[in-house]
Amino acid sequence: MEEIQKFLQTVNTNGILWLLEAKPGLFAMLEDGGGNSYIPVWASEDEAKANIGDDWETYNVTTMDIAEFITWTRELDGDDIGIAVSTGDEGKILPIPSKIMRQMLGGQDKSDRELVGEEFYDEDWAEPMPEDFEDEE
C-alpha cells in the first residue's frame, strides 16, 4: 500500500501521470495470465522511459493530466480494463480496477460511492502480476 500512496502523492502533486503511447490514442497495455487487461502508468517520465523496449520499442512517453485520466477511467471501466501502477521496483506493478483508481484520485461520482472504505485490490478481479507479464500493443 505504501507504493500506491507514494504514486498518488507524486501524481497529485504534479497533476499528471505518464504513459507509453505508440500513436495518438494507442497506449501500451499489459495482460495477466487470467486475460485481464491493464494500462500501465508511471509517476515520472524517467520511470516511463525505463520501460520502453521490446514490444514497446517504438512507443514514446506522454503525459495525461489527472482530470482527463479520471474521465478516461470511466471508459476503461466499461471495457473492463484496469490500471497497472508501476511501483518503481523492477518489473513490479500493482493491478487496480479503473473504478478504484478513479476513487483514489478523487474522481468519485454517485456510482463510485459504494466503494468508499473498500480495499482497492479485489482478488476475484485481477491476479497478481508476475514479473514476466505479457506486453500488448
C-alpha positions, 0 to 999 in steps of 0.5 A: 500500500505504501507504493500506491500512496507514494504514486498518488502523492507524486501524481497529485502533486504534479497533476499528471501521470505518464504513459507509453503511447505508440500513436495518438490514442494507442497506449501500451497495455499489459495482460495477466495470465487470467486475460485481464487487461491493464494500462500501465502508468508511471509517476515520472517520465524517467520511470516511463522511459525505463520501460520502453523496449521490446514490444514497446520499442517504438512507443514514446512517453506522454503525459495525461493530466489527472482530470482527463485520466479520471474521465478516461477511467470511466471508459476503461471501466466499461471495457473492463480494463484496469490500471497497472501502477508501476511501483518503481521496483523492477518489473513490479506493478500493482493491478487496480480496477479503473473504478478504484483508481478513479476513487483514489484520485478523487474522481468519485461520482454517485456510482463510485460511492459504494466503494468508499472504505473498500480495499482497492485490490479485489482478488476475484478481479485481477491476479497478481502480476508476475514479473514476466507479464505479457506486453500488448500493443 
